[in-house]
Amino acid sequence: GEGGFFLTDDGPMAAKVAVYAGAYEGLSEKHITVPPKEVFGDLPNQLPNYSLRMSALAAAVVRPQIPTIEERVEKYNARYYMIEQR
């Protein structure tokens, strides 16, 4: 690996993190520490795959945005659905 970890006992959250990190097209099945396939459901088709490596710069940019993520998700979704209906 390239360092870093995410520790949780929340299966759905662990599945989301795995998808964000690049566990797609069945790649999650190769990992022994991710939740079972059933927990992933349709997440790989619903969430973006960032496949980013966490650098100090990326962490510095993302960390302050965490408290407002739900608000921003709502705004981004509203914009998406507005454009989709055009």
N, C-alpha and C positions, 0 to 999 in steps of 0.2 A: 504494500500500500504506500500511499504518499502522506501518511500521517493524519492525525485528527480522528475524532470519534464522536459519536452521539450516543448518549446513555439514556435509556428510557425503558419503562415497563409498559408503555402505551403502544400496543400493536399497530393501530391505525397511524399514529404519528411516526412510528419507525418505518412503516411502509411508505409514507409520503416522503420522508427524508431519503429513503433508498431510491425512489423514483427521481426526485430532484437531483440526486447525485449521479444518476446515470444507470440505474438498474432497469433496463428495458429489454424487450424482446426475449423474456425468459432468463435474462442474466441474473435476476434476483435469486433464482433457484440454485445458482452456483454458490451462494453465500450461506453459511451455516448460522449466521446471527440475525437474519431478517425473519420477519413473521412468515407464517405459511402463505401459500399462494392465495388462499381464500380471503385473507385479510387485504391483499392488494386490490381485489375486485377489478374495477375499471380504471383505477388510478393512473396507470401508464398512458391512458388515452385522455385523461382529464387534466393532468398536470404537465407543466413544462419539464423538459429534461435539460438541466443546466450543464451537467458534466463539467462543472468548474472545480478547480482546486482552490482550497481556501488559503489565500495568501494574507499577509498582514494588511495589505491594502484593501483586499476584498472584504475582510472582516471589519476594517475601520469604516468602510462605506456602508455595509449592510447593518451592522449592529445598531446604529441609532434609528434605523427604520423599523425595527422589530415591533416596537410598541404601537405603531400605526398601520400594521400590515392589514388588519381586517378592514379598516376604513379605505385603504388604497385598493384592496381587492374589490370592494363594492364599486368604487369609482371606475376601475379598469373594466369590470364586467359590464357596467352601464354603458361605457363607451363602446365596448365590443358589440353589445346587442343593438345599439343605435346604428352602428355601421353595418351590421349584419342585415338589418331590415331595409337598407337602402337598395 
